[in-house]
Each structure stands twice: as C-alpha cells, then as structure tokens.
Amino acid sequence: MFLIIVRNCYSMQIYLKRQMNAIILFIVGIPLIEIYLMIKVGGSLGAFNTIFLILFTAIAGVYFAKLAGLNTIRSGIGQLMKNEVPVYEIISGAAIAFAALLLIIPGFLTDLFGFLLIIPITRKFFIRSISSGLRRQKDTEDIIEGTLEENEHEDEKEK
C-alpha cells in the first residue's frame, strides 16, 4: 500500500513539473511572439497605424465578445426554460470571457485566438478538443481495485 502511495506521489510530481514548464513557456513565449509580430507589422504599416490597429482590434473584439455573450445568455435561459442544464452555455460563456481577455491584451497573436474563440464554430471545436483531452486524461488515472468483505465476528461484537 505504501509503495502505491509513493509511486502516485512521484508521478504527480512529474506531472506538475511538466505543467509548470508549459506555463513558464507560455508566460515567456507569448510576449516574445507578440513583440516580434508588432515589430514586423510596425515595419510594414508604420508605428501609428500599428497602434491604431491594436486599439481597433481590442475595441471591436470586446464589442463582438459582448454580442456573443448576450447570445449565450439567451441560449442558456432557453435551456433553463426547457428544464435542461445549460452546460455548453456555461462553458461557452467562460470561453467568451477568456476571448474578451485575450482581445484586451495588446498584440496580434492574442487577438487572433480571441477572435477564434468568439466565432461559434471554432469555439465549439476548441471546447470539444479540450474536453476530449481532459476525458482521456481522466481515463488513464490509476485505479486501485478492491473487494469488500464483511467480518461476521466484528458484527457480533457490536451487538
């Protein structure tokens, strides 16, 4: 039993270490890509046009995120009226809120992902791919099987 617990703790440490490496890669990598893209676009369009484009995509993105959010709320209310749990609408609303955050952050790469999350077809694709990945991860967890045996001697002592 102790060996199983130690093995599970060690595998959890490796899993967390991989997750932390991915997070650090995103924290460092995304701003570097954004700076590179801003320099390239700024070299082609000019500094003023690049700043205007960044501000325009942020304002337009937040407006479209608001419209998509209102549509999701309407759909969720419709699901509740039918006495159904609006699971997809809740997840979709969270994805739209994340898309709005990505659109507010200055940069072209984050704007691209933000706009992709606002579009219903691509949002549904992202949600399916993430949920299938989580489902696969849940299926591969270690399962400890056992049996339950009743002890008749302890039952008699309790009486």
C-alpha positions in Angstrom: 0.0 0.0 0.0 2.8 2.4 1.0 4.6 1.6 -2.3 1.5 2.6 -4.3 1.2 5.9 -2.5 4.9 6.7 -3.1 4.6 5.8 -6.8 1.5 8.0 -7.2 3.2 11.0 -5.4 6.2 10.6 -7.7 4.1 10.5 -10.8 2.1 13.5 -9.6 5.4 15.5 -9.1 6.5 14.6 -12.7 3.0 15.7 -14.0 3.2 19.0 -12.0 6.7 19.7 -13.3 5.6 19.2 -16.9 2.6 21.6 -16.3 4.9 24.2 -14.7 7.2 24.0 -17.7 4.3 24.6 -20.1 3.1 27.6 -18.0 6.6 29.2 -18.0 6.9 28.6 -21.7 3.6 30.4 -22.3 4.5 33.3 -19.9 7.8 33.9 -21.7 6.9 32.7 -25.2 3.7 34.6 -25.9 5.1 38.1 -25.2 8.2 37.4 -27.3 6.0 36.4 -30.2 3.8 39.4 -29.7 6.8 41.8 -29.7 8.2 40.1 -32.8 4.8 40.5 -34.6 4.4 44.1 -33.5 7.9 44.9 -34.9 7.2 43.2 -38.2 3.7 44.8 -38.6 5.1 48.2 -37.4 7.9 47.9 -40.0 5.3 47.3 -42.8 2.5 49.7 -41.7 4.3 52.2 -39.6 4.1 52.9 -35.9 0.9 55.0 -35.8 -1.1 52.5 -38.0 0.1 49.6 -35.9 -1.0 51.3 -32.7 -4.4 52.1 -34.3 -4.8 48.5 -35.5 -4.1 47.2 -32.0 -6.6 49.6 -30.4 -9.2 48.9 -33.1 -9.0 45.1 -32.7 -9.3 45.5 -28.9 -12.4 47.7 -29.2 -14.0 45.6 -32.0 -13.2 42.4 -30.2 -14.8 43.4 -26.9 -17.9 44.6 -28.8 -18.2 41.2 -30.6 -17.5 39.4 -27.3 -20.4 41.3 -25.7 -22.7 40.2 -28.5 -21.6 36.6 -28.3 -22.0 36.7 -24.5 -25.5 38.0 -24.8 -26.4 35.3 -27.3 -25.0 32.7 -24.9 -27.1 34.1 -22.1 -30.2 34.0 -24.3 -29.4 30.4 -25.2 -28.8 29.5 -21.6 -32.1 31.0 -20.5 -33.8 29.0 -23.2 -32.2 25.8 -21.9 -33.4 26.6 -18.4 -36.9 27.3 -19.6 -36.9 23.7 -21.1 -35.7 22.4 -17.7 -32.3 21.4 -19.1 -28.9 22.2 -17.6 -27.1 24.7 -19.8 -23.7 23.0 -19.6 -22.5 24.1 -23.0 -23.7 27.6 -22.5 -21.8 27.9 -19.2 -18.5 26.6 -20.8 -19.1 28.8 -23.9 -19.6 31.8 -21.6 -16.3 31.1 -19.9 -14.6 30.8 -23.3 -16.1 34.1 -24.4 -14.9 35.8 -21.3 -11.4 34.4 -21.9 -11.7 35.6 -25.5 -12.5 39.1 -24.3 -9.5 39.0 -22.1 -7.3 37.9 -25.0 -8.7 40.7 -27.1 -8.0 43.4 -24.5 -4.3 42.3 -24.2 -2.4 44.2 -26.9 -1.0 42.0 -29.6 -1.9 40.3 -32.8 -1.5 36.6 -31.7 -3.7 37.0 -28.7 -6.3 38.9 -30.9 -6.3 36.0 -33.3 -7.0 33.5 -30.6 -9.6 35.8 -29.1 -11.5 36.2 -32.4 -11.3 32.4 -33.0 -12.9 31.9 -29.6 -15.7 34.4 -30.3 -16.7 32.6 -33.6 -19.2 29.8 -32.5 -17.8 27.1 -34.9 -14.2 27.5 -33.8 -15.3 27.9 -30.1 -17.1 24.6 -30.3 -14.0 22.9 -31.9 -11.8 24.3 -29.1 -14.2 23.1 -26.4 -14.5 19.6 -27.9 -10.7 19.2 -28.2 -10.1 20.4 -24.6 -12.9 18.2 -23.2 -11.7 15.1 -25.1 -8.2 15.7 -23.8 -9.4 16.0 -20.2 -11.6 12.9 -20.7 -8.6 10.9 -22.0 -6.5 12.1 -19.1 -9.2 11.1 -16.6 -9.4 7.6 -18.2 -5.7 7.0 -17.7 -5.6 7.7 -14.0 -4.5 4.8 -11.7 -7.4 2.9 -10.3 -7.0 0.7 -7.3 -9.5 -2.1 -7.2 -10.5 -4.0 -4.1 -13.3 -6.1 -2.6 -15.4 -5.5 0.4 -15.7 -8.4 2.8 -17.9 -8.4 5.8 -16.4 -9.6 9.0 -19.1 -11.6 10.9 -17.0 -11.6 14.2 -17.0 -7.8 14.4 -20.7 -7.6 13.6 -21.4 -9.9 16.6 -19.2 -7.8 18.9 -21.1 -4.6 18.0 -24.4 -6.2 19.0 
